[in-house]
Every structure is written in structure tokens, then in C-alpha cells.
Amino acid sequence: METSSAISIGTCLKEHQKIYKEWFNIADSDGDGRVSGNDATKFFAMSKLSRQELKQVWAVADSKRQGFLGLSEFITAMKLVSLAQEGHEITSDLLKGSVDMKSVELPVLEGLENVVSKQKVAKTNVDVEDNVVTKPQVTAKAHWFKSKSIIKPQVNVFTIVDGLKRLYTEKLKPLEVTYRFNDFASPVLTNSDFDAKPMVMLLGQYSTGKTTFIKHLLGCDYPGAHIGPEPTTDRFVVAMSGPDERTIPGNTMAVQADMPFNGLTSFGGAFLSKFECSQMPHPVLDQITLVDTPGVLSGEKQRMQRSYDFTGVISWFASKCDMILLLFDPHKLDISDEFKRVITSLRGNEDKIRVVLNKADQVDTQQLMRVYGALMWSLGKVLNTPEVVRVYIGSFNDKPINEDAVGPIGKELFEKEQTDLLADLMDIPKKACDRKINEFVKRARAAKINAYIMSHLKKEMPAMMGKSKAQQRLMDNLEEEFGKVQREFHLPAGDFPSVEHFREVLGGYNIDKFEKLKPKMIQAVDDMLGYDIPDLLKKFRNPYD
């Protein structure tokens, strides 16, 4: 499974590698290792292609919507320019094997020789100036004019993600901390949360083929994988890219600053002992991180045996993931109490859910139709959405499809479904930037609502006597108080947090200690949503739009 559209320099002809590096350095006007939109419009103009063609070249080369081109993306763009000059229509399919990209000739760039010679002259002049050492003249009164003020360093924004980090630190984080959003909803975000690769989580009852699915996707075993008919995966296993094959314990993972799992420490040592990372070098894991989960068991007794908040952990991962795969097999269509709670905990992330009916070649075509209908009926009772969720039908393992059961039509269907699912997974890295923006905006709105709720509860507390009774009354009538906040500030009811969860957390706090509403903080977040984020997206959009 190939997930990246960029072409690495190692796949180019040797005689072209040096030339592409030189061109990249010429195009990169400020020497920061990135070709910005402005850089590209100047450099690509030498190709004499139309604006529409160059717009498509940029769109395919910058498939992850970073707003700039690294060396690999620049090489991809140059090869696409060459193909466009030969008369090819520029589409992402060109990178999927319809053309041998390695043998593509260098593009024709008119006037490049003049640019190269000007740069050489400019570099020579700089070198001469550097060799002339002049001593600074220091006057006797110089020390009187030294500024005592500390100038705050300006954080450079090279990507959309850099911009989101800065907006979070300057505008959203102060609101979250002031109104304890991090205790009631989601832990404080760190740089590693913004920089993390896209994640895909697999959920399902035991023996529905979650671990086998990951193995099939990677085309090999991965460290810590256990497969069997009984509940073999008893822990959360994160499969991610690394220099060598190894497993890292959960406690170590949770404290590593460069890993996006710091927030899991709130679930305690009992959970962290059931959490591990499986690292290995793999092209798929270079693009996405896969999360294997323990099989969901049936019966109240099984739920009580877990020593940590299972649905809480699932909800935490769901908010971080780009896609959630719910796996079923034809013999396990019943949705147990715990599975129902798990699916309910995905509230607010319904757009990420895809359903996989796995091991579908174990039943014949007639039974498969009945199984599909029964699955949709079961899901309809749990997923409270009018839209029909996407269901992929197939047998996602390394064994050949059982044609005796499903026949030639079933085999063709399974192959098409597998192609569609893999295409969906391949698109995740391309949509990762959009997903980060979407999650950031969603978080900002949730933080605003949290601030309104907290300040409202504070306002309802008496100034002097009867505070404990007032707090109990507010907690008992929390749903009614949410309604008051909703009406006062004209907020959508669907954006409010779960009443039960909020009440449970609120029990450990003294409402009288909460902050009053600070309109300036709310306004800062409104400005961020209304102006700063649109400006950020405009800055890093396709330069030919």
C-alpha cells in the first residue's frame, strides 16, 4: 500500500539528483529548506505552462496541503511540469504507476541560466563583504542608550500546523486553563499533539480480525502482535514508524515529549500497564499510525473486571484519530452492553467511523445479504444518526477468498470493497491537515461553551450563606442549567458536553472558586475563529488559486 504522493530523490536518475538539488536551492529564496507559494510562482513561471496547469501541478505535489514544497514534493512538481510540457493531463493517477516517473526527463525552464549566473555573482559579493572585517565604533555614551526591555522573539510560521500551535498558545490555551477545560473535557495540547501522524483506530469484539487486519495492511507481522480465536489482544497497541523493531511500555510512552500520548497519564498506571507501542520501519507507518484495541467483551461482569476506564480511553483515542474502523464478523453481529457504551463514547466523532464486515467469505451470498441487513439494523439502534454509515464488506486477511462459499460475483465484490477501503486509508495523510484544522475549531467551540457553563454556575452561587446547598442544587439540575446557558448565548444544543460526565467531574470541585466570565478571552477566541484561522488558510493555500 503506497500512501505518499511525493517522489524521494533516491528514486531519480543519478544524473538528475544533483540538478534537482541545485534547482531546489535556487527556488528556496530564503534558504529555509522549503519552497513557499511565492517562491514557486517565480520559479515555475520559467516552465511557460498555463496558470491552470501549474495550479494542478501544485495541488498534486502538495497533496498534504502543507502550503510549501520540501525537496521530495519539489521533485514531484518538476516531474509533473515535464509531463505537462509533453502534453500529459496532470492528475494524481500519474503518480500511481500510469507513467514511469523515474525515467521522466528534466523539464525545460527558460531563463534558468540567467538566474543561476545572477545567484553566483550575488554569492561572490557576499563572500567578499564577509572577508572585510570592520570594527564597530563605540561611543562613550553608548551605554546610556541600551534598552532594558526584553523583546519577545517572534515565532516563525512556516506551516498551517505552526500557525495553529501559535494560536493555541496565545488565544485558546488561556481560556482552557482559566475555566478548567482540561479537567472537564480534554488535556492541554502539546507540540507533539499537533505534529503527530494521522491515526487509525480499530474497534470490535474479540476475534473479529483487528490484529489480522493490521498485519494484512502492513504485509508482515509487527512486534507484540498476537492472533487467536480467544481474546488475545489484552492491551492497546499503537503500531508506529521507528528506526528498528521493538516494543515500548506504556509508562515510557506517556512521558516522552515527542509522542502524542501524554494525556493518557490521567487514566492511571492500571491503564498504562495495558498500553504499549510497537515500532518498526515501514512505508505505511511513515504516513499513518495504527491503534489496535482489546476485543470488546459481552456481559456486565466482563466490564467490571477492567481496572481502568475503558470507554474513557476509547473516547480519548477517538478525539485524536482520523478514522475509526468498527469491525464485525458474520457470527458476531450482536452489540453487547460494553460495545454499545464504546460506540456511544464516540459521540462527536461520527464522521470518522467506517464499518468493516470482516470474514464475509465464511457465509454464502444469500446468508451475507441477511447478515448485512441484520448489521445495519443493529447499528441503527446505536448510531443515532440519520445518515447511513459506510460499510466495507470483505475478508481482510492473507488467505485467498473462499470462492466456494461466495462465488465469482462475491469474489469480485470483495476485491472492489478492499480497493475502496485501501483508497480511503491512502487518502488519510492527504486530509490530515484539514482534519487538524477541523479538530482545532471543534475544540475551540467546546472550550467556549465550557467557559460559558463555568461562569454561569459561578454566577448562580450565593455571595455568603448556603453555598454547599446551592452547589448540590446546581448539580442536580445541571441539564436545566445547560438549557439556560444555551438560551442566553444562543448556542447549539448538540455542542454541549454529556450531562452525566460533567456532573461526575463537577463533584470534585468547589463551584464558588470558578472564574466569572471574561469577555476579552471569549472575544480573542471569536477573533481567532473569525479572522486568524481564515487568514492562516489563505496564506498557505494553492498559490495559483
Backbone hydrogen bonds, N-H to C=O, Kabsch-Sander energy under -0.5 kcal/mol:
donor,donor_aa,acceptor,acceptor_aa,energy
3,T,1,M,-0.6
7,I,72,S,-1.0
8,S,6,A,-0.6
11,T,8,S,-1.6
12,C,9,I,-1.6
13,L,102,K,-0.5
16,H,13,L,-1.4
17,Q,13,L,-1.4
18,K,14,K,-0.9
20,Y,16,H,-2.7
21,K,17,Q,-2.0
22,E,18,K,-2.1
23,W,19,I,-2.7
24,F,20,Y,-2.6
25,N,21,K,-2.1
26,I,22,E,-1.8
27,A,23,W,-2.9
28,D,24,F,-2.4
29,S,27,A,-1.7
31,G,28,D,-1.1
35,V,69,L,-2.6
36,S,34,R,-0.8
37,G,67,G,-0.5
40,A,36,S,-2.6
41,T,37,G,-2.3
42,K,38,N,-1.5
43,F,39,D,-2.4
44,F,40,A,-3.4
45,A,41,T,-0.7
46,M,43,F,-1.3
47,S,44,F,-2.1
48,K,45,A,-1.4
54,L,50,S,-2.3
55,K,51,R,-2.2
56,Q,52,Q,-1.7
57,V,53,E,-2.2
58,W,54,L,-2.4
59,A,55,K,-2.2
60,V,56,Q,-2.2
61,A,57,V,-2.5
62,D,58,W,-3.2
63,S,60,V,-0.7
63,S,61,A,-0.8
65,R,62,D,-1.7
69,L,35,V,-2.0
74,F,70,G,-2.5
75,I,71,L,-2.5
76,T,72,S,-2.1
77,A,73,E,-2.4
78,M,74,F,-2.5
79,K,75,I,-2.3
80,L,76,T,-2.2
81,V,77,A,-2.4
82,S,78,M,-2.1
83,L,79,K,-2.2
84,A,80,L,-2.5
85,Q,81,V,-2.3
86,E,82,S,-1.2
87,G,84,A,-1.2
88,H,83,L,-2.5
91,T,89,E,-0.7
94,L,91,T,-1.4
95,L,92,S,-1.2
96,K,93,D,-1.4
97,G,94,L,-0.7
98,S,93,D,-1.1
99,V,94,L,-0.8
101,M,99,V,-1.3
103,S,100,D,-0.9
104,V,101,M,-1.1
109,L,107,P,-0.6
110,E,46,M,-2.5
110,E,108,V,-0.6
112,L,109,L,-1.3
115,V,111,G,-1.5
116,V,112,L,-2.5
117,S,113,E,-2.4
118,K,114,N,-2.2
119,Q,115,V,-2.2
120,K,116,V,-1.9
121,V,117,S,-2.0
122,A,118,K,-2.5
123,K,119,Q,-2.3
124,T,120,K,-2.1
125,N,121,V,-2.2
126,V,122,A,-1.9
127,D,123,K,-2.3
128,V,124,T,-2.0
129,E,125,N,-2.2
130,D,126,V,-2.2
131,N,127,D,-1.2
132,V,128,V,-0.8
132,V,129,E,-0.7
133,V,131,N,-0.9
134,T,132,V,-0.6
138,V,136,P,-0.6
139,T,137,Q,-0.6
142,A,139,T,-1.3
144,W,141,K,-1.6
145,F,141,K,-0.6
145,F,142,A,-1.4
146,K,143,H,-0.9
151,I,149,S,-0.6
152,K,150,I,-0.5
156,N,154,Q,-0.6
158,F,156,N,-0.7
160,I,66,Q,-0.6
163,G,159,T,-1.8
164,L,160,I,-2.3
165,K,161,V,-2.4
166,R,162,D,-2.1
167,L,163,G,-2.4
168,Y,164,L,-2.5
169,T,165,K,-2.4
170,E,166,R,-2.5
171,K,167,L,-2.5
172,L,167,L,-1.5
173,K,168,Y,-3.5
175,L,171,K,-0.6
176,E,172,L,-2.1
177,V,173,K,-2.7
178,T,174,P,-2.2
179,Y,175,L,-1.9
180,R,177,V,-1.1
181,F,176,E,-2.4
182,N,176,E,-0.5
183,D,180,R,-1.1
184,F,180,R,-1.7
185,A,181,F,-2.7
186,S,181,F,-1.3
193,D,190,T,-1.0
194,F,190,T,-1.2
195,D,191,N,-2.3
196,A,192,S,-1.0
200,V,289,T,-2.6
201,M,323,M,-2.3
202,L,291,V,-2.6
203,L,201,M,-0.5
203,L,325,L,-3.2
205,Q,327,L,-0.6
206,Y,296,V,-1.0
208,T,205,Q,-0.9
213,F,209,G,-1.9
214,I,210,K,-1.8
215,K,211,T,-2.3
216,H,212,T,-2.6
217,L,213,F,-2.4
218,L,214,I,-2.5
219,G,215,K,-1.9
220,C,215,K,-1.0
225,A,222,Y,-1.8
232,T,230,E,-1.4
234,D,232,T,-1.1
236,F,274,K,-2.8
237,V,235,R,-0.6
237,V,292,D,-2.5
238,V,236,F,-0.5
238,V,276,E,-2.4
239,A,237,V,-0.7
239,A,290,L,-3.2
240,M,238,V,-0.7
240,M,278,S,-2.2
241,S,285,L,-0.8
242,G,280,M,-0.7
246,R,244,D,-0.6
246,R,279,Q,-1.9
248,I,277,C,-2.5
250,G,272,L,-0.6
250,G,275,F,-1.5
253,M,249,P,-2.0
254,A,250,G,-2.4
255,V,251,N,-0.7
255,V,252,T,-0.7
256,Q,252,T,-0.5
256,Q,253,M,-1.0
257,A,255,V,-0.5
259,M,256,Q,-1.6
262,N,259,M,-0.6
264,L,261,F,-1.5
265,T,262,N,-1.6
266,S,263,G,-1.2
267,F,264,L,-1.8
268,G,265,T,-1.7
271,F,267,F,-0.6
271,F,268,G,-0.5
272,L,268,G,-2.1
273,S,269,G,-1.9
274,K,271,F,-2.4
275,F,272,L,-1.2
276,E,236,F,-2.5
277,C,248,I,-2.7
278,S,238,V,-3.2
279,Q,246,R,-3.0
279,Q,277,C,-0.6
280,M,240,M,-1.5
282,H,280,M,-0.5
286,D,282,H,-1.2
287,Q,284,V,-1.4
288,I,284,V,-2.2
289,T,198,P,-3.0
290,L,239,A,-2.4
291,V,200,V,-3.0
292,D,237,V,-3.3
292,D,290,L,-0.6
293,T,202,L,-0.6
295,G,233,T,-0.9
296,V,204,G,-2.2
303,R,299,G,-1.2
304,M,300,E,-1.9
305,Q,301,K,-1.1
306,R,302,Q,-0.6
306,R,303,R,-1.1
310,F,308,Y,-1.5
313,V,309,D,-2.1
314,I,310,F,-2.3
315,S,311,T,-2.4
316,W,312,G,-2.0
317,F,313,V,-2.5
318,A,314,I,-2.7
319,S,315,S,-1.7
320,K,316,W,-0.9
320,K,317,F,-0.7
321,C,317,F,-1.9
322,D,199,M,-3.1
323,M,199,M,-1.4
324,I,352,K,-2.6
325,L,201,M,-3.1
326,L,324,I,-0.6
326,L,354,R,-2.9
327,L,203,L,-3.5
327,L,325,L,-0.7
328,F,356,V,-2.6
332,K,329,D,-2.4
336,S,334,D,-0.8
340,K,336,S,-2.5
341,R,337,D,-2.2
342,V,338,E,-2.5
343,I,339,F,-2.7
344,T,340,K,-2.4
345,S,341,R,-1.8
346,L,343,I,-1.3
347,R,344,T,-1.6
349,N,346,L,-2.5
352,K,349,N,-1.8
353,I,350,E,-1.2
354,R,324,I,-2.8
355,V,390,R,-2.8
356,V,326,L,-3.1
357,L,355,V,-0.5
357,L,392,Y,-3.2
358,N,328,F,-3.0
358,N,356,V,-1.1
360,A,394,G,-2.1
362,Q,359,K,-1.5
363,V,360,A,-1.0
365,T,405,A,-0.7
368,L,364,D,-2.5
369,M,365,T,-1.8
370,R,366,Q,-1.5
371,V,367,Q,-2.8
372,Y,368,L,-2.7
373,G,369,M,-2.1
374,A,370,R,-2.5
375,L,371,V,-2.5
376,M,372,Y,-2.3
377,W,373,G,-1.9
378,S,374,A,-2.4
379,L,375,L,-2.7
380,G,376,M,-2.1
381,K,377,W,-0.9
381,K,378,S,-0.6
382,V,378,S,-0.6
382,V,379,L,-1.1
383,L,379,L,-3.3
384,N,382,V,-1.1
385,T,383,L,-2.3
392,Y,355,V,-3.2
393,I,391,V,-0.5
394,G,357,L,-2.2
397,N,395,S,-1.7
403,E,401,I,-1.5
405,A,402,N,-0.8
406,V,402,N,-1.8
407,G,403,E,-2.6
410,G,406,V,-1.1
411,K,407,G,-2.0
412,E,408,P,-2.1
413,L,409,I,-2.3
414,F,410,G,-2.6
415,E,411,K,-2.1
416,K,412,E,-2.1
417,E,413,L,-2.6
418,Q,414,F,-2.5
419,T,415,E,-2.1
420,D,416,K,-2.4
421,L,417,E,-2.4
422,L,418,Q,-2.5
423,A,419,T,-2.3
424,D,420,D,-2.2
425,L,421,L,-2.3
426,M,422,L,-2.5
427,D,423,A,-1.5
428,I,425,L,-1.0
431,K,427,D,-1.6
431,K,428,I,-0.6
432,A,428,I,-0.7
432,A,429,P,-0.6
435,R,431,K,-2.5
436,K,432,A,-2.3
437,I,433,C,-2.0
438,N,434,D,-2.5
439,E,435,R,-2.9
440,F,436,K,-2.1
441,V,437,I,-2.6
442,K,438,N,-2.3
443,R,439,E,-2.4
444,A,440,F,-2.4
445,R,441,V,-2.1
446,A,442,K,-2.1
447,A,443,R,-2.6
448,K,444,A,-1.9
449,I,445,R,-2.2
450,N,446,A,-2.3
451,A,447,A,-2.1
452,Y,448,K,-2.2
453,I,449,I,-2.5
454,M,450,N,-2.6
455,S,451,A,-2.4
456,H,452,Y,-2.0
457,L,453,I,-2.6
458,K,454,M,-2.2
459,K,455,S,-2.0
460,E,456,H,-1.6
461,M,458,K,-1.1
470,A,466,G,-1.9
471,Q,467,K,-2.5
472,Q,468,S,-2.0
473,R,469,K,-2.4
474,L,470,A,-2.4
475,M,471,Q,-2.3
476,D,472,Q,-2.3
477,N,473,R,-2.0
478,L,475,M,-1.0
481,E,477,N,-2.1
482,F,478,L,-2.5
483,G,479,E,-1.8
484,K,480,E,-1.7
485,V,481,E,-2.2
486,Q,482,F,-2.6
487,R,483,G,-2.2
488,E,484,K,-2.6
489,F,485,V,-2.3
490,H,486,Q,-0.7
491,L,486,Q,-1.8
495,D,492,P,-1.5
496,F,493,A,-1.5
502,F,498,S,-2.4
503,R,499,V,-2.6
504,E,500,E,-2.2
505,V,501,H,-2.1
506,L,502,F,-2.6
507,G,503,R,-1.4
508,G,505,V,-1.6
509,Y,506,L,-2.1
511,I,509,Y,-0.7
513,K,510,N,-2.0
514,F,511,I,-1.9
521,M,518,K,-0.9
522,I,518,K,-1.6
523,Q,519,P,-2.8
524,A,520,K,-2.1
525,V,521,M,-1.7
526,D,522,I,-2.4
527,D,523,Q,-2.9
528,M,524,A,-1.9
529,L,525,V,-2.4
530,G,526,D,-2.7
531,Y,527,D,-3.0
532,D,527,D,-1.7
533,I,528,M,-2.7
535,D,531,Y,-2.4
536,L,532,D,-2.2
537,L,533,I,-2.4
538,K,534,P,-2.2
539,K,535,D,-2.0
540,F,536,L,-1.4
541,R,538,K,-0.9
545,D,542,N,-2.3
